[in-house]
């Protein structure tokens, strides 16, 4: 089967695609979930979150940032009373038991909550989920109801002074007591979100001379826990961030979480969830920031007119919107893939917690992509938000100051963006080596196609035909560069981080552009073409960005490892695969910006 057949073959049943397969298989719009499809109950949950931010968080942001004693725990209590902390908690433990994409929606809406969003995500995600997914029945029964209600707050203790990205190199030790009833934990953890008020700590330590970490559920009341003062941070100043010291902390043996030496696996799997949730929160924060910037552009008068009338400002508004529209589509596409995989695993007899982990692990590639793309979309948004505000953007009394500073941590949280780019390619290649993902077959087909005469056949003028052709070619470009890099560099590829990051960017553009295309195609099928003119413009604006981004990353990679005739041939192929018909991007941006300016907020 040729590559063209492979990537244009229609799927016949929902969710036949596996993680990472987006490069080599087509997904139809019927197979994806789009944010416009959330049902009434999910919308009510989202509105509860919006109302909570509007009434309880936004009016007191300065008080939160000053870390007023007891304020953040109080906010968590109020959120718990509304059920916001228990959306993902099973009904048997007092929660709502909603699916993964509903929890993504909560992260999205609450992402506009600045430091509160950080405390919330740390508690509901990395603080609660390790127990929910890895705990035994006794542990879940004891801890999950109180975590879901907010009675107890949670923190996650993984990072140490000398182990950041290399988490498994941590030095914290756990030694079994003489009577065999406790593990005595000694060590130092840093950058612990919620550390100052947490009741429960998920702590990672090595037992004796073990190679891998083991996880423990540690209650603050166990004793032997001390802390440094709150860290002084660039942003998210209202988030409690402490160094936590465990000094002969006695932890009952029954509080070991999962099996001995399974801690590193727990950390990795929970981080996968954290990555995609971070992307949802980042896009939520971006939507709020863009809405604020649009509002200001309508009010700020210069040269006798609102600055929203000027093309330079409209450019910024539309460029931001195109990124948010595309990454938003990718977030909920991946979230639904995770939900569908979970349902299939449970239907096959797998225990719920294990199925949830397996389903997220299946889409770990997409989680890594989205963490990068979501956090970088937010950084772009807040930077241009400051610029739209002009001089006022630099004032600490205007809202862009907090938005700008708070955004920066997201490219470091949940694994730096550099690590996540490297992981994107590493995970795909490992799956290929295991036979789980056929990358080399399609890559070889592209190499053969480079030697053939292009097929100029009849032009398809149906809606989305041009975009689908661009997408198929972008997949070919990515496979061509990735396949050639693997063949040329082989065992040394893992050391070529710049090339790996080029390939990761190419794959990421493919995934996010395809997600935007599928979202728009589904909207056209349900609402009609006339009703989605703005979405069509957003898609095509992003398509131009994706084409240019893949051309640049592909060129840099080929310049780095290919030579002579081989390089020339692949550069010709890259140009062929990154061609796009002329499209008046300026007018598209003007139309998008006009819609947003009239609405005075982000509306897509």
C-alpha positions in Angstrom: 0.0 0.0 0.0 1.4 3.4 -0.9 1.8 6.2 1.6 -1.0 8.1 -0.2 -3.3 5.1 0.3 -2.2 4.9 3.9 -2.9 8.4 4.9 -6.1 8.8 2.9 -7.7 5.5 3.9 -10.9 6.1 5.7 -11.4 4.6 9.1 -14.6 2.5 9.3 -15.1 2.4 13.0 -14.6 4.9 15.8 -11.2 5.3 17.4 -9.3 2.8 15.3 -6.3 5.1 15.6 -3.7 4.6 18.3 -1.4 7.1 19.9 1.2 8.5 17.4 -0.6 7.0 14.4 -1.8 10.4 13.2 1.3 10.6 11.0 0.4 7.5 9.0 -3.4 7.1 9.2 -6.3 9.4 8.4 -8.8 10.3 11.0 -12.3 11.3 9.8 -14.2 14.1 11.4 -16.9 11.6 12.6 -14.2 10.0 14.8 -13.3 13.1 16.8 -14.9 15.1 19.5 -15.0 18.9 19.2 -15.5 21.4 22.0 -18.8 22.5 20.4 -20.3 19.1 21.3 -20.2 19.3 25.1 -23.6 18.4 26.5 -25.8 20.5 28.8 -24.5 18.9 32.0 -20.9 19.5 31.0 -21.7 23.1 30.1 -23.3 23.5 33.5 -20.1 22.2 35.2 -18.1 24.7 33.0 -20.4 27.5 34.0 -20.0 26.7 37.7 -16.3 27.1 37.2 -16.7 30.4 35.4 -19.0 31.7 38.1 -16.6 30.6 40.8 -13.7 32.4 39.2 -15.8 35.5 38.6 -17.1 35.7 42.2 -14.4 34.1 44.3 -11.0 34.5 42.5 -10.9 37.4 40.0 -11.9 40.1 42.6 -9.1 39.1 45.0 -6.2 38.3 42.7 -3.9 40.8 44.6 -4.8 39.2 47.9 -4.1 35.7 46.5 -0.7 36.9 45.1 0.2 38.3 48.5 -0.4 34.8 50.0 -2.8 36.0 52.6 -2.7 33.4 55.4 -5.4 30.7 54.9 -6.8 32.3 51.7 -5.9 29.6 49.1 -7.0 26.7 51.4 -10.3 28.6 51.9 -10.7 28.9 48.1 -10.0 25.2 47.7 -12.7 24.5 50.4 -15.2 26.6 48.5 -14.3 24.8 45.2 -14.7 21.5 46.9 -18.1 22.4 48.2 -19.2 23.1 44.6 -17.9 19.8 43.4 -15.1 21.3 41.3 -12.4 19.2 43.0 -14.4 16.0 42.5 -15.3 16.0 38.8 -13.0 13.1 38.1 -13.6 11.3 41.4 -15.9 8.2 41.1 -19.4 8.5 42.5 -18.6 5.8 45.0 -16.1 8.2 46.6 -18.4 11.2 46.6 -17.4 12.7 43.2 -19.2 13.3 39.9 -17.4 10.4 38.1 -17.1 12.3 34.9 -15.0 11.3 31.9 -11.6 12.6 31.0 -12.7 15.2 28.6 -15.0 16.8 31.2 -12.0 17.1 33.5 -10.2 18.8 30.5 -13.1 21.2 30.3 -12.7 22.1 34.0 -9.0 22.6 33.5 -9.7 24.8 30.4 -12.2 27.1 32.2 -10.2 27.2 35.5 -7.0 28.0 33.6 -8.0 31.6 33.7 -7.7 31.5 37.5 -3.9 32.4 37.7 -2.4 31.0 40.9 -5.7 29.4 41.9 -5.6 27.3 38.7 -2.1 26.0 39.7 -3.3 25.0 43.2 -6.4 23.4 41.8 -4.5 21.4 39.1 -1.8 20.2 41.5 -4.5 19.0 44.0 -6.9 17.3 41.5 -4.2 16.0 39.2 -0.8 15.0 40.5 -2.0 15.1 44.1 -5.1 13.0 43.9 -4.8 10.8 40.8 -1.8 8.7 42.0 -4.0 7.4 44.8 -7.1 7.0 42.6 -5.3 5.1 39.9 -2.6 3.2 41.8 -4.0 3.0 45.4 -5.5 -0.2 46.8 -9.1 -0.3 47.9 -8.2 0.6 51.5 -6.1 3.6 50.4 -8.7 4.9 48.0 -11.5 4.5 50.6 -9.5 6.4 53.2 -8.1 9.3 51.1 -10.2 9.9 47.9 -13.4 11.1 49.5 -11.6 13.7 51.6 -9.4 14.8 48.6 -12.5 15.0 46.4 -14.4 17.2 48.8 -11.4 19.4 49.6 -11.3 18.5 53.3 -7.7 17.3 52.7 -5.4 19.1 50.2 -2.7 17.3 48.3 0.8 17.9 47.1 3.2 15.9 44.9 6.9 15.5 46.0 9.1 14.4 43.2 11.6 17.1 42.3 14.9 17.4 44.3 17.7 19.9 44.2 19.8 17.6 41.9 17.0 15.8 40.1 14.8 17.9 37.8 14.2 16.4 34.4 16.2 13.3 35.6 13.5 12.4 38.2 14.7 8.9 38.8 18.0 10.1 40.1 16.4 11.4 43.4 18.3 10.8 46.6 15.4 10.7 49.1 15.7 7.4 51.0 13.2 5.1 52.6 14.4 2.5 55.2 12.2 -0.2 56.8 12.1 0.1 60.5 13.4 -2.6 62.8 9.9 -3.8 63.6 8.9 -3.8 60.0 5.9 -1.5 60.5 7.2 1.7 59.0 9.3 3.1 56.3 11.6 5.9 57.6 11.8 8.6 54.9 14.7 11.0 54.8 15.3 13.6 52.1 14.6 17.0 50.6 12.0 17.9 47.9 11.8 21.3 46.2 9.3 23.3 44.1 6.4 21.6 45.9 3.1 23.2 44.8 0.6 23.4 47.7 3.4 22.4 50.0 2.5 25.1 52.6 -1.0 23.8 53.3 -1.1 20.2 52.0 -2.4 17.5 54.3 -1.3 14.7 52.0 2.0 14.3 50.2 2.7 11.9 47.4 6.4 11.2 48.1 8.9 9.4 45.9 11.9 7.8 47.5 14.3 4.9 47.0 14.2 2.0 49.4 17.7 0.9 50.4 19.8 0.6 47.2 16.9 0.2 44.7 17.5 1.4 41.2 14.0 2.9 40.9 11.7 5.1 43.0 8.9 3.9 45.2 5.9 6.1 45.9 4.3 6.6 49.4 1.2 8.4 50.7 2.5 10.6 53.5 0.2 12.4 55.9 1.4 15.7 57.3 0.5 14.5 60.8 2.9 11.6 60.5 5.6 14.1 61.8 9.2 14.5 60.7 8.2 17.1 58.1 9.6 20.6 58.0 9.6 23.3 55.3 11.5 26.3 54.1 9.6 29.6 53.8 7.6 30.2 50.6 9.6 30.6 47.4 9.8 34.0 45.9 8.8 33.4 42.3 8.6 35.4 39.0 4.9 34.5 38.6 2.1 32.4 40.1 3.0 34.2 43.3 -0.2 33.1 45.1 0.6 29.5 44.6 2.2 27.9 47.7 5.7 26.6 46.7 7.9 25.2 49.4 11.0 23.1 49.9 9.8 20.1 52.0 12.2 18.2 54.3 11.5 14.7 55.5 13.5 14.0 58.7 13.0 10.4 59.8 9.4 10.6 58.8 7.6 7.4 59.8 5.2 6.2 57.1 3.2 3.0 57.8 4.1 0.2 55.4 0.5 0.0 54.3 1.0 3.6 52.8 3.3 2.4 50.1 1.6 3.3 46.9 1.5 0.4 44.4 4.5 -1.9 44.3 8.1 -1.3 45.3 10.1 0.4 42.6 7.0 1.3 40.7 7.3 5.0 41.6 9.0 6.1 38.5 6.3 4.6 36.3 3.7 6.3 38.5 5.5 9.6 38.1 5.7 9.2 34.3 2.1 8.2 33.8 0.7 10.9 36.1 2.9 13.5 34.2 1.3 12.4 30.9 -2.1 13.4 32.4 -0.6 16.6 33.8 0.8 17.6 30.4 -2.5 17.5 28.5 -4.3 19.1 31.3 -1.7 21.9 31.4 -2.4 22.5 27.7 -6.1 22.8 28.4 -5.5 25.2 31.2 -3.0 27.2 29.1 -5.6 27.6 26.3 -8.2 28.6 28.8 -5.9 31.3 30.2 -5.1 32.4 26.6 -8.8 32.8 25.8 -9.3 35.0 28.9 -6.2 37.0 28.1 -7.2 37.5 24.5 -10.7 38.6 25.5 -9.2 41.2 27.9 -6.9 42.5 25.1 -9.8 42.7 22.7 -11.8 44.7 25.2 -8.9 47.1 25.8 -8.3 47.5 22.1 -12.0 48.6 21.7 -11.6 51.2 24.5 -8.2 52.6 23.8 -8.4 55.6 21.5 -5.4 56.7 19.5 -5.4 59.2 16.5 -9.2 59.6 17.0 -10.1 55.9 16.7 -10.1 52.7 18.8 -6.9 50.9 18.2 -9.0 47.8 17.3 -9.5 49.6 14.0 -5.9 49.3 13.0 -4.4 46.5 11.0 -1.4 45.9 13.2 -3.7 45.3 16.2 -6.1 43.1 14.2 -3.1 41.0 13.0 -2.3 40.2 16.6 -5.8 39.4 17.6 -6.4 37.0 14.6 -3.0 35.3 14.9 -3.6 34.5 18.6 -7.1 33.3 17.8 -5.9 30.9 15.1 -3.5 29.3 17.5 -6.1 28.9 20.2 -8.7 27.5 17.8 -6.2 24.8 16.6 -4.7 23.8 19.9 -8.2 23.7 21.5 -9.3 21.3 18.8 -6.3 19.1 19.4 -6.8 19.1 23.2 -10.3 17.7 23.0 -9.5 15.4 20.2 -6.8 13.7 22.3 -9.1 13.8 25.4 -11.8 11.9 23.5 -9.2 9.4 22.2 -8.2 8.8 25.8 -11.9 8.4 26.9 -12.7 6.0 24.0 -9.6 3.9 24.7 -10.6 3.7 28.3 -14.1 2.6 27.5 -12.7 -0.2 25.2 -10.3 -1.4 27.9 -13.0 -1.5 30.6 -15.4 -3.3 28.2 -12.6 -5.8 27.7 -12.5 -6.5 31.4 -9.6 -4.2 32.6 -9.9 -2.6 36.1 -10.9 1.0 35.9 -7.8 2.6 37.4 -5.5 0.5 35.2 -7.6 1.2 32.1 -7.4 5.0 32.8 -3.6 4.8 33.0 -3.3 2.6 29.9 -5.5 4.9 27.9 -3.5 8.0 28.8 -0.2 6.1 28.2 -1.5 5.2 24.7 -1.6 8.9 23.8 1.5 10.0 25.7 2.9 11.3 22.3 -0.1 13.6 21.9 0.1 14.7 25.6 3.7 15.8 25.1 2.9 17.6 21.8 0.0 19.4 23.5 2.0 20.4 26.5 4.4 22.2 24.3 1.9 23.7 21.9 -0.5 24.8 24.6 2.2 26.5 26.8 3.8 28.2 23.8 0.4 29.5 22.5 -0.2 31.0 26.0 3.3 32.6 25.9 2.5 34.1 22.5 -0.9 35.3 23.7 0.4 37.1 26.8 3.3 38.6 25.0 1.1 40.1 22.3 -1.5 41.0 25.0 1.2 43.2 26.6 1.9 44.7 23.2 -1.8 45.5 22.5 -1.9 47.3 25.9 1.2 49.2 24.9 2.7 51.2 27.8 -0.1 50.1 30.1 0.9 46.5 29.4 4.1 47.2 31.3 2.2 48.6 34.3 1.8 46.3 37.3 -1.6 47.9 37.8 -2.9 46.5 34.5 -3.9 42.9 34.0 -1.2 41.9 31.4 1.5 42.1 34.1 0.1 39.2 36.0 -0.8 37.2 32.9 2.7 37.6 31.4 4.5 36.6 34.5 2.2 33.7 35.4 2.4 32.2 31.9 6.1 31.7 31.9 6.2 28.7 34.3 4.2 26.6 31.9 7.1 25.9 29.5 8.9 24.4 32.5 6.1 22.6 34.4 5.4 18.9 33.7 8.7 18.5 32.0 10.4 21.3 30.1 9.3 21.9 26.5 12.7 20.8 25.3 12.3 17.5 27.2 8.7 17.1 25.8 9.9 17.7 22.2 12.6 15.0 22.6 10.1 12.7 24.2 7.7 13.1 21.3 10.1 11.7 18.8 11.7 9.2 21.2 8.3 7.6 22.1 7.3 7.4 18.4 10.6 5.7 17.5 10.4 3.3 20.4 6.9 2.3 19.3 8.2 1.8 15.8 11.0 -0.4 17.0 8.5 -2.5 19.0 6.3 -3.0 15.9 3.5 -1.0 17.4 3.8 1.9 14.9 4.8 1.4 11.2 6.7 4.6 10.5 9.5 3.3 8.3 7.1 1.7 5.8 5.3 5.0 4.9 8.7 6.8 5.2 10.2 4.5 2.6 7.1 5.0 0.4 7.7 8.8 0.5 11.4 8.3 -0.5 10.2 6.3 -3.5 7.7 8.9 -4.4 10.5 11.5 -4.6 11.8 9.7 -7.6 8.5 9.7 -9.4 6.7 12.3 -11.5 4.1 14.1 -9.4 0.5 13.2 -10.1 -1.3 16.3 -11.4 -4.7 14.5 -11.8 -8.0 16.4 -11.8 -8.3 19.1 -9.2 -10.7 18.4 -6.4 -12.7 21.6 -5.7 -14.9 20.3 -2.9 -14.8 22.0 0.5 -11.7 21.1 2.4 -10.1 19.2 -0.5 -7.2 21.7 -0.7 -6.6 21.6 3.0 -6.6 17.8 3.0 -4.1 17.7 0.2 -1.9 20.1 2.2 -2.2 17.9 5.3 -1.3 14.7 3.3 1.8 16.5 2.0 2.8 17.8 5.4 2.7 14.2 6.7 4.9 13.1 3.8 7.4 15.9 4.6 7.6 14.9 8.2 8.0 11.2 7.4 10.6 11.9 4.8 12.8 13.9 7.2 12.2 11.6 10.1 12.9 8.4 8.1 16.0 9.9 6.5 17.3 11.0 9.9 16.8 7.5 11.4 18.5 5.8 8.5 21.4 8.3 8.3 22.2 8.7 12.0 20.9 5.5 13.4 22.4 5.0 16.9 23.7 8.6 17.2 20.2 10.1 16.5 19.4 10.2 20.2 22.3 12.6 20.8 21.2 15.0 18.0 18.8 17.0 20.1 18.4 19.9 17.6 17.4 17.5 14.8 15.0 15.6 17.1 13.4 18.9 18.1 13.0 19.9 14.4 11.2 16.6 13.8 9.1 17.0 16.9 8.0 20.4 15.6 7.1 19.0 12.2 5.0 16.2 13.8 3.4 18.7 16.2 2.3 21.0 13.4 0.8 18.0 11.6 -1.2 16.9 14.6 -2.5 20.4 15.5 -3.3 21.4 12.0 -5.1 18.1 11.3 -7.1 18.6 14.6 -8.2 22.1 13.4 -9.2 20.7 10.0 -11.3 17.9 11.6 -13.0 20.4 13.9 -13.9 22.7 11.1 -15.0 19.9 8.8 -17.3 18.6 11.6 -18.7 22.0 12.2 -19.4 22.4 8.4 -21.2 19.0 8.5 -23.4 20.0 11.4 -23.9 23.8 10.9 -23.3 24.3 7.2 -20.5 26.2 5.4 -22.2 29.6 5.6 -22.3 29.4 9.4 -18.6 28.8 9.9 -16.9 31.4 7.8 -14.8 32.5 10.8 -13.7 29.0 11.6 -12.7 28.4 8.0 -10.6 31.6 8.1 -9.0 30.4 11.4 -8.2 27.0 9.9 -6.5 28.5 6.8 -4.6 31.1 8.8 -3.2 28.2 10.9 -2.5 26.1 7.8 -0.2 28.8 6.5 1.6 28.8 9.8 1.9 25.0 9.8 3.2 24.9 6.3 5.9 27.5 7.0 6.8 25.9 10.3 7.3 22.5 8.8 9.3 23.9 5.8 11.6 25.7 8.2 12.1 22.8 10.6 12.5 20.3 7.8 15.1 22.5 6.0 17.2 23.0 9.2 17.1 19.2 9.9 18.1 18.3 6.3 20.9 20.9 6.3 22.2 19.3 9.5 22.5 15.6 8.5 22.1 15.2 4.7 24.7 16.0 2.1 25.2 16.2 -1.7 22.6 14.8 -4.1 20.7 13.2 -1.3 20.3 16.6 0.4 19.3 18.3 -2.8 16.7 15.6 -3.6 15.1 15.8 -0.2 15.1 19.6 -0.2 13.2 19.5 -3.6 10.8 17.0 -2.0 10.4 19.3 1.0 9.5 22.2 -1.2 7.1 20.0 -3.1 5.4 18.8 0.1 5.2 22.3 1.6 3.5 24.1 -1.3 0.3 25.8 -0.7 -2.0 27.7 -3.1 -1.8 31.5 -2.6 -4.3 32.6 0.1 -4.9 36.2 1.2 -4.0 35.7 4.9 -4.3 39.4 5.5 -8.0 39.5 4.6 -8.7 36.4 6.5 -7.1 37.9 9.6 -9.2 41.1 9.1 -12.4 39.1 8.9 -11.6 37.0 12.1 -10.5 40.1 14.0 -13.7 41.9 13.0 -15.8 39.1 14.4 -13.9 39.1 17.7 -13.9 42.9 18.0 -17.6 43.1 17.4 -18.2 40.4 20.1 -15.6 42.2 22.4 -14.2 38.8 23.3 -12.9 35.4 22.0 -15.9 33.5 20.7 -14.7 30.4 18.9 
